[in-house]
């Protein structure tokens, strides 16, 4: 019987494990920008933003930019409830 693969996959001999964000000194943790495009996504954007905010990455080393493309529903109101930067296109 073939063993069932596990997720997430562990390191392989030719691909060593990457350092965990918390094990990396703050001055060596790269600053990242997470860009989330959205249009008329009021029903899903809150969950999307919450998932990004829940990631295990130092908050002072990341920014979350939500780009709204002229939504006509309550997307902007939902985005405004979260600690992210709202950009309108």
Protein Blocks (a to p, Z undefined) as FASTA:
>chain_A
ZZdddddddddfklccdddfklpcfklmccdddddddehilkmmmmmmmmmmmpccdfkl
cccddddehiablmlmmmmmpccddddZZ
